[in-house]
Amino acid sequence: MKERPLLSVNTERPTRDQAALSIDVEDWFHAENMASAIGREAWAGCELRVERNTMRMLEILDKGKARATFFVLGWVAEKCPQLVRAISAEGHEVASHGYGHDLIYTLRPSEFRMDVLRSKSYLEDLTGEPVYGYRAPCFSITEWAIPILKELGFRYDSSCFPTVAHDRYGRLTGMEVDTPIVSLGDSFYEVCIPCIQLGQWGLPWGGGGYFRLLPYWLWCQGMRKILRSGRPYVFYIHPWEIDPGQPRLKEVAVAYQFRHRVNLHRCEKRFAALVGAFAWMPLCDLVDCWESACSRELPQGLPS
């Protein structure tokens, strides 16, 4: 079926305190779909495409006058320090995607702590600013990771996907489709990836392959449904998703090839349209707005 033209979509802009945009800065060979074909020892020999793709995203954001959160993989930051500085110089939030793109539940807590601290310290050295946000690779968050993030000085995590079962996603208790931002104590928040309620299930509506697979007009309708419900909306995307020219690997299973490559040739156009169709803010600002609104709702005299 032929896709509807992007220009036919209503571009009414919702209020600015509702929609947050995030970019997980990793290269094409870091994606878990590639893991069976490209081991970590081979990363250094792969073609780096992340800098060019991320700079293109910065151009799109600048044109749309949008600010975003960039969850930067520490490995990428070490290879492309000038990219991290450029992101920060453009007024975007620099946050952590860990260092080595390991799924959290494959690590021991001590290994996770070292991975995250390595990334956080390096990003802060590059930007001269504190790093407050974290997102787990492939949303592989676990309960035991939260106290470590608090200890290391993070203010929020954005890794929980309250959705149907997925072979890579992690889980946190108490996360529901209708509670998009949850206080986990000590002024620390979980900012969930949005879903649309479908019976007992949450239908993923946050970005990535879902954004590339579904028609653009339908995606915007779903976004507006979430925003009209009074919930904030968080979008995520990777720089490799606007890069149809990235290498193809025969060793990758067909199902993983499909997950990784579906509609790559359309994604840059869709992303640019989405940036222009809504008003966006970084996640740090969204958390500030949420915290401020919650404190105003508390009865006078009670601690916040």
ABEGO torsion letter per residue (X at the ends): XBBBBAAABBABBBBAAABBBBBBBBBAAABAAAAAABBAAAAAABBBAAAAAAAAAAAAAAAAGBBBBBBBBAAAAAABAAAAAAAAAAGBBBBBAEAAGBBAAABBAAAAAAAAAAAAAAAAAAAGBBBABBBBBGGABBAAAAAAAAAAGBABBBABBBBBBBAABBBBBGBBAABABBBAEGGBBBBBBBBBBBEABBBBAAEEAAAAABBAAAAAAAAAAAAAAGBBBBBBBBAAAABAABBBBAABBAAAAAAAABGAAAAAAAAAAAAAABBBBBAAAAAAAAAAAAAAABBBGBBX
